[in-house]
């Protein structure tokens, strides 16, 4: 009895994916065997580096975020409307409205690592106590009369003040004034989400009467708020600043002195007419928070920054004055309160108005990249 050998099945034709990959520079020619190899990769959840290297290892960072400008006047109006309609209490916790970068799919992220929001507290309101592992700060643009209570220490908040909040510290807010108050919140929430390191815990719903006091100076300021002086009773460096308020009067004086020294012919500014200071941890001289860098910049009327780019992202807020800010190929005329986001490795440049000058608050994620030895900066001449 004779048998006939089965006719071999034809080799699978190259798939559209194989053809597309193979048409790219440096890719192998499409063959049935290559198509079968790629199907095997897919079945075993494998991805060959040679098909992905352009995305994984580009010649320079390509941020998923876009440059964008949020207008403070509009943010404040919406926050005031929320103040009339949305209560502050357990569950929602804070009347905070986050900036959502237009290129990040609707997530409440200013950049892939930074969270920024306007927080708004009505007269007599109390934001309940909680704590979270994310590091945070408050920068006050509008109003007076709110106290933030950190670990039972009541800290006054006033216009221009910078108030760092290290992670996992109990904190609450109360408005003892007759007017609403608005400020900028900055946190490393997106970084914590991406690294799956976030923790959160509810605290007390109501603070004690003593904690709702309104002292001019907090305990932290009385211990740590003396320039160049460190209490001998606190010898160990701390990862985050124990000083809970950096007052505008001190920041303003430091910037003014830099520009005055420059006018007298002494060095001290970043570039002509551009003064800048960094908020630092008095226990080690480093950034106030392990993941966030915070600075204040002042441009004399008509002065400009250099054009620079860096690994890592930043958010700028105009504190006073105005001018023109350029991020990449996009430029905006900005005024008090406006917020601008600068994605990683996208050039930044600012030019102050010829009559008013411009003060800019800036925060970014540089400490993360420095700790990992990934930080890089390029400055145009």
ABEGO torsion letter per residue (X at the ends): XBBBBBBBBBBBBBBAAAAAAAABBGBBBBBAAAAAAAAAAAAAGBBBAAAAAAAABBABBBBABBBBBBBAAAAAAAAAAAAAABBBBBGAGBBBBBBBBAAAGGBBBABAABBBBBBBBBBGBBBBBBBBABBBBBBBABEBGBBBBBGGBBBBBBBGBBBBBBBGBBBBBBBABABBBBBBBBBAAAAAAAAGABBBBBBBABBBAAAABBBABBAAAAAAABBGBBBAABABBBABBABABBBAAAAAAAAAAAAAAAAAGBBGBABBGBBBBBBBBAAAGBBABAABBBBBBBBBBGBBBBBBBBBEBBBBBBABEBEBBBBEABBBBBBBGBBBBBBBGBBBBBBBBAAAEBBBBBBBAAAAAAAAGABBBBBBX
